[in-house]
Amino acid sequence: MALNLNKDLKMYYSIKEVAELLSVTEPTLRYWETVFPQVKPYKGANGARRYTNDDIKTLRTIYYLVKERGLTLEGAKKQLKHGGPKEAAETNSDVIDRLKGIKEELLALKEQLDVI
């Protein structure tokens, strides 16, 4: 079986994968589930959480609001609940993620050029 290099084709992600993706701890994700009703990962028979791409998008928005904009959890909860700025926060979160990826690529290219 070939390795799936396109992560967007994956239906579910483990809590460990999501925690690494967002650079937060697994207990932080579990806590956010209790605070934000929008985050409801599928739980298998053994209780293992499985996050969808939509769950991850919501978690990225929460991360952006709390960790990067400095909102309290209550403030982030209100912003997600009332919509409006939520779309702007999602867009900002997506742009920041893309920029971080570009930065990593540029740093890798710089390292390669330094070797030459």
ABEGO torsion letter per residue (X at the ends): XBBBABAAABABBBAAAAAAAAGBBAAAAAAAAAABAABBBBBBAAGBBBBBAAAAAAAAAAAAAAAAAGBBAAAAAAAAAAEGAAAAAAAAAAAAAAAAAAAAAAAAAAAAAAAX
